[in-house]
């Protein structure tokens, strides 16, 4: 049990397929955590809980000299997390299916725990502290190996009836398209994620284009990946920029569909691909204006780069944990 003589601190944890990243955040200086812990992600729910405890031991060792202790925990995890904090499905976390993370962590840690999807946590972070600060109606799209998303409506983070909201990457945009790891065809992330960018580039190579991209991939067309397209485009290669424009159209298509449904005022684009900056965002904005319903008759929608980077999910999880502490103080 934590010592009651120490001041309680919230801890945010980003649970990914390869690592567990725990941090205590200072909102005035998001670049430097007050305390941090990182461990590799093992296989299986019980092993992950033990690894989270290990990361929190690292955090505790840094907090105690400051007169602080772990008082609450927020967990952002890649997968379908229900309202009871049970991970129902997690393709990137082997051995985890219907695992009760919240109850197991609360039992072992003795502190309140909040559990949500990692993209949902990142959305909260960008809305409160990042590129979407001050926006009451926001969509966040994270473009990585797959696509994660989350949205805020009327100032409230929305997770749906069961906590599963935001799985935009599995919105079908082409029923005859390539097979997705989820088992269906033509999911948005097959076209608009990092893996989708790589696929478009390999198609261009097969058509006799993008020689500079192949060169960056070591001369092997089969080894071409999205990062090779980005490097060639940044160096000014015309074929690579054409591939990027085609990719941006697919990104914009999904964003336009979501804006048509949600009527948000700002779209925050995160994930590793946002490092391309305006090489990606400018063609996305241009294509969006052509794809969204009644573009000339509605207020413009800002499409901006996320600012919290790879720490967004941990920061969002920390915000959820800090909310738990605030409730406890009011109670």
C-alpha positions as CSV (number, residue, x, y, z in Angstrom):
1,X,0.0,0.0,0.0
2,X,1.3,3.5,-0.8
3,X,2.4,5.7,2.1
4,X,-0.4,8.2,3.1
5,X,2.3,10.7,4.3
6,X,3.5,11.4,0.7
7,X,1.6,13.7,-1.7
8,X,-0.4,11.6,-4.3
9,X,0.6,12.0,-7.9
10,X,-1.1,10.8,-11.1
11,X,0.9,8.5,-13.5
12,X,0.1,8.0,-17.1
13,X,1.1,4.8,-18.9
14,X,1.2,4.1,-22.7
15,X,0.9,0.3,-23.2
16,X,2.1,-0.5,-26.7
17,X,3.0,-3.6,-28.6
18,X,6.8,-3.3,-27.8
19,X,7.1,-1.1,-24.8
20,X,5.4,0.3,-21.7
21,X,6.0,4.0,-21.1
22,X,5.1,5.4,-17.7
23,X,5.4,9.1,-16.8
24,X,4.4,11.8,-14.4
25,X,3.7,15.0,-16.3
26,X,4.3,18.6,-15.5
27,X,1.7,20.5,-17.7
28,X,4.0,23.6,-17.7
29,X,6.9,21.6,-19.2
30,X,5.6,18.6,-21.3
31,X,9.1,18.0,-22.7
32,X,10.5,16.8,-19.4
33,X,8.6,14.3,-17.2
34,X,8.7,14.6,-13.4
35,X,9.3,10.9,-13.3
36,X,9.4,8.2,-15.9
37,X,9.7,4.4,-16.3
38,X,10.0,2.2,-19.4
39,X,10.0,-1.6,-19.8
40,X,9.5,-4.0,-22.7
41,X,6.0,-5.3,-23.2
42,X,5.8,-9.0,-22.5
43,X,3.2,-11.5,-23.7
44,X,0.0,-12.1,-21.8
45,X,-2.2,-10.0,-19.6
46,X,-0.8,-11.1,-16.2
47,X,2.8,-10.6,-17.4
48,X,1.9,-7.1,-18.7
49,X,0.4,-6.2,-15.3
50,X,3.7,-7.4,-13.6
51,X,5.7,-5.3,-16.2
52,X,3.5,-2.2,-15.4
53,X,4.3,-2.7,-11.7
54,X,8.0,-2.8,-12.7
55,X,7.7,0.5,-14.6
56,X,5.8,2.0,-11.6
57,X,8.6,0.9,-9.3
58,X,11.0,3.0,-11.4
59,X,8.6,6.0,-11.2
60,X,8.2,5.5,-7.4
61,X,12.0,5.6,-6.9
62,X,12.0,9.0,-8.6
63,X,8.9,10.4,-6.8
64,X,9.8,9.5,-3.2
65,X,12.7,11.9,-2.9
66,X,10.3,14.6,-4.0
67,X,7.9,13.7,-1.2
68,X,5.4,12.2,-3.7
69,X,3.9,8.8,-4.4
70,X,1.8,7.0,-7.0
71,X,-1.8,8.0,-6.2
72,X,-3.7,7.1,-9.4
73,X,-2.9,5.5,-12.7
74,X,-4.2,6.0,-16.2
75,X,-3.5,3.4,-18.9
76,X,-3.8,4.0,-22.6
77,X,-3.6,0.7,-24.5
78,X,-3.8,-0.3,-28.2
79,X,-7.1,-2.3,-28.5
80,X,-10.8,-2.4,-27.7
81,X,-11.2,-1.3,-24.1
82,X,-14.7,-1.4,-22.6
83,X,-16.2,0.8,-19.9
84,X,-15.1,-1.6,-17.2
85,X,-11.5,-1.4,-18.2
86,X,-11.5,-4.8,-19.8
87,X,-9.3,-5.3,-22.9
88,X,-11.7,-7.1,-25.2
89,X,-9.5,-7.4,-28.3
90,X,-5.9,-6.3,-28.8
91,X,-4.2,-7.6,-32.1
92,X,-0.9,-5.9,-31.2
93,X,-0.8,-7.4,-27.6
94,X,-0.4,-11.2,-28.0
95,X,-2.0,-13.2,-25.3
96,X,-4.4,-10.5,-24.3
97,X,-8.1,-11.2,-24.8
98,X,-10.9,-10.2,-22.5
99,X,-8.3,-9.2,-19.8
100,X,-9.5,-7.1,-16.9
101,X,-6.7,-4.6,-16.7
102,X,-8.5,-2.0,-14.4
103,X,-9.6,-4.5,-11.7
104,X,-6.2,-6.3,-11.8
105,X,-4.2,-3.1,-11.5
106,X,-6.4,-1.7,-8.8
107,X,-6.1,-4.9,-6.8
108,X,-2.4,-5.0,-7.1
109,X,-1.6,-1.3,-6.8
110,X,-4.2,-0.2,-4.3
111,X,-4.9,3.0,-6.2
112,X,-7.7,4.0,-8.6
113,X,-7.0,3.2,-12.2
114,X,-8.6,4.5,-15.5
115,X,-8.1,2.4,-18.7
116,X,-8.9,3.5,-22.3
117,X,-7.7,3.1,-25.9
118,X,-4.3,4.7,-26.6
119,X,-5.6,6.8,-29.5
120,X,-8.4,8.0,-27.2
121,X,-5.9,9.0,-24.6
122,X,-3.8,10.8,-27.3
123,X,-6.9,12.7,-28.4
124,X,-7.6,14.0,-24.9
125,X,-3.9,15.1,-24.6
126,X,-4.0,17.1,-27.9
127,X,-7.4,18.6,-27.0
128,X,-6.3,19.8,-23.5
129,X,-2.6,20.5,-23.9
130,X,-1.7,20.2,-27.6
131,X,-2.6,21.3,-31.1
132,X,-6.4,21.2,-30.4
133,X,-6.2,23.2,-27.1
134,X,-9.4,25.2,-26.7
135,X,-11.4,23.3,-29.3
136,X,-14.7,21.8,-28.1
137,X,-15.3,19.7,-31.3
138,X,-12.1,18.0,-32.5
139,X,-11.1,14.9,-34.4
140,X,-7.7,13.3,-34.0
141,X,-6.3,10.9,-36.5
142,X,-3.0,9.1,-35.8
143,X,-1.2,7.8,-38.9
144,X,1.3,5.0,-38.0
145,X,1.6,1.4,-39.0
146,X,-2.2,1.5,-38.7
147,X,-4.7,4.3,-38.0
148,X,-6.0,5.3,-34.6
149,X,-8.6,8.0,-34.0
150,X,-10.6,9.8,-31.3
151,X,-12.9,12.7,-31.1
152,X,-14.2,15.4,-28.7
153,X,-17.8,16.7,-29.1
154,X,-19.2,19.6,-27.1
155,X,-16.0,19.6,-25.1
156,X,-16.5,16.0,-24.0
157,X,-14.2,13.1,-25.0
158,X,-16.5,10.5,-26.8
159,X,-15.9,6.8,-26.4
160,X,-19.2,5.3,-27.5
161,X,-21.7,3.1,-25.8
162,X,-19.1,0.4,-24.9
163,X,-15.9,2.3,-25.0
164,X,-15.0,1.1,-28.5
165,X,-15.4,4.4,-30.3
166,X,-12.6,5.7,-32.6
167,X,-11.7,2.7,-34.6
168,X,-11.7,4.8,-37.8
169,X,-8.9,2.8,-39.3
170,X,-11.3,-0.1,-39.9
171,X,-13.8,2.1,-41.7
172,X,-14.2,0.4,-45.1
173,X,-13.4,2.7,-48.0
174,X,-13.1,0.1,-50.8
175,X,-14.9,-3.2,-50.3
176,X,-12.8,-4.8,-53.1
177,X,-9.5,-3.4,-51.7
178,X,-6.6,-5.3,-50.0
179,X,-7.1,-7.6,-47.1
180,X,-6.8,-6.1,-43.7
181,X,-5.3,-7.9,-40.7
182,X,-8.8,-7.5,-39.1
183,X,-10.1,-10.0,-41.7
184,X,-12.0,-7.6,-43.9
185,X,-11.1,-5.9,-47.2
186,X,-10.5,-2.3,-48.0
187,X,-10.2,-0.8,-44.5
188,X,-9.1,2.9,-44.5
189,X,-5.7,2.0,-42.8
190,X,-4.8,-0.3,-45.8
191,X,-4.6,2.9,-47.8
192,X,-3.8,5.8,-45.5
193,X,-1.4,4.4,-42.9
194,X,2.4,4.0,-43.1
195,X,1.9,0.5,-44.5
196,X,-0.5,1.9,-47.1
197,X,2.0,4.5,-48.2
198,X,4.6,1.7,-48.7
199,X,2.1,-0.3,-50.8
200,X,1.3,2.7,-53.0
201,X,5.0,3.2,-53.5
202,X,5.6,-0.4,-54.5
203,X,2.8,-0.1,-57.0
204,X,4.5,3.0,-58.5
205,X,7.8,1.0,-58.7
206,X,6.0,-1.8,-60.6
207,X,4.9,0.8,-63.1
208,X,8.4,1.9,-63.7
209,X,8.4,5.0,-61.5
210,X,10.0,6.1,-58.2
211,X,13.6,5.0,-58.9
212,X,14.9,7.2,-56.1
213,X,12.6,5.5,-53.6
214,X,14.0,2.1,-54.7
215,X,17.5,3.4,-54.3
216,X,16.8,4.4,-50.7
217,X,15.4,0.9,-50.1
218,X,18.8,-0.6,-51.1
219,X,17.8,-1.3,-54.6
220,X,15.2,-3.9,-53.6
221,X,11.6,-2.9,-54.8
222,X,10.1,-5.4,-52.3
223,X,11.9,-3.5,-49.4
224,X,10.3,-0.2,-50.2
225,X,8.5,1.3,-47.2
226,X,6.7,4.5,-46.4
227,X,9.8,6.1,-44.8
228,X,11.6,5.8,-48.1
229,X,8.9,7.8,-49.9
230,X,9.2,10.5,-47.3
231,X,12.9,10.8,-47.6
232,X,12.8,10.9,-51.4
233,X,9.9,13.5,-51.3
234,X,11.8,15.7,-48.8
235,X,14.8,15.6,-51.2
236,X,12.6,16.9,-54.0
237,X,12.0,13.7,-56.0
238,X,9.0,14.2,-58.3
239,X,7.8,10.6,-58.4
240,X,7.9,10.4,-54.6
241,X,5.9,13.5,-54.3
242,X,3.4,12.1,-56.7
243,X,3.0,9.0,-54.6
244,X,2.6,11.2,-51.5
245,X,-0.1,13.2,-53.3
246,X,-2.0,9.9,-54.1
247,X,-1.6,8.8,-50.5
248,X,-2.8,12.2,-49.2
249,X,-6.0,11.7,-51.2
250,X,-6.8,8.5,-49.3
251,X,-6.0,10.3,-46.0
252,X,-8.3,13.1,-46.9
253,X,-11.1,10.7,-48.0
254,X,-11.3,9.2,-44.5
255,X,-11.0,12.6,-42.8
256,X,-13.8,14.0,-45.0
257,X,-16.1,11.1,-44.2
258,X,-15.5,11.6,-40.5
259,X,-16.0,15.4,-40.7
260,X,-19.2,14.8,-42.6
261,X,-20.4,12.7,-39.6
262,X,-18.9,14.6,-36.7
263,X,-18.9,18.3,-37.9
264,X,-15.7,19.0,-36.0
265,X,-13.9,22.4,-36.3
266,X,-10.3,21.1,-36.2
267,X,-8.6,17.9,-37.3
268,X,-5.3,17.0,-35.5
269,X,-3.1,14.6,-37.5
270,X,-0.6,12.7,-35.4
271,X,1.5,9.5,-35.7
272,X,4.9,9.0,-37.3
273,X,3.8,10.2,-40.7
274,X,3.1,13.7,-39.5
275,X,6.8,14.3,-39.4
276,X,6.5,14.8,-43.2
277,X,4.9,18.2,-42.3
278,X,3.4,20.2,-45.1
279,X,4.7,17.7,-47.7
280,X,1.8,15.6,-46.4
281,X,-0.6,18.1,-44.8
282,X,-0.9,20.5,-47.8
283,X,-2.1,17.9,-50.3
284,X,-4.3,16.5,-47.5
285,X,-5.9,19.9,-47.0
286,X,-6.3,20.4,-50.8
287,X,-8.0,17.0,-51.3
288,X,-10.1,17.5,-48.2
289,X,-11.7,20.6,-49.7
290,X,-12.7,18.6,-52.8
291,X,-14.0,15.6,-50.8
292,X,-15.9,17.1,-47.8
293,X,-19.6,17.8,-48.3
294,X,-20.5,21.3,-49.3
295,X,-17.0,22.7,-48.8
296,X,-17.9,26.2,-50.1
297,X,-21.0,26.4,-47.9
298,X,-19.6,25.4,-44.5
299,X,-17.0,27.0,-42.1
300,X,-13.5,25.9,-43.0
301,X,-12.0,23.0,-41.0
302,X,-8.5,23.4,-39.8
303,X,-6.2,20.4,-40.4
304,X,-3.1,20.7,-38.2
305,X,-0.2,18.6,-37.0
306,X,-0.2,17.1,-33.5
307,X,2.3,18.7,-31.2
308,X,2.8,16.0,-28.4
309,X,4.4,13.4,-30.6
310,X,5.0,9.9,-29.4
311,X,4.2,11.0,-25.8
312,X,0.6,11.9,-26.5
313,X,-0.9,8.6,-25.3
314,X,1.0,8.7,-22.0
315,X,0.1,12.4,-21.5
316,X,-3.5,11.6,-22.1
317,X,-3.4,8.7,-19.7
318,X,-1.9,11.0,-17.1
319,X,-4.8,13.4,-17.6
320,X,-7.3,10.6,-17.0
321,X,-5.4,9.6,-13.8
322,X,-5.2,13.3,-12.7
323,X,-9.0,13.5,-13.1
324,X,-9.3,10.5,-10.8
325,X,-7.3,12.3,-8.2
326,X,-9.4,15.4,-8.6
327,X,-12.6,13.4,-8.0
328,X,-11.0,11.9,-4.9
329,X,-10.1,15.4,-3.6
330,X,-13.7,16.6,-4.2
331,X,-15.1,13.5,-2.5
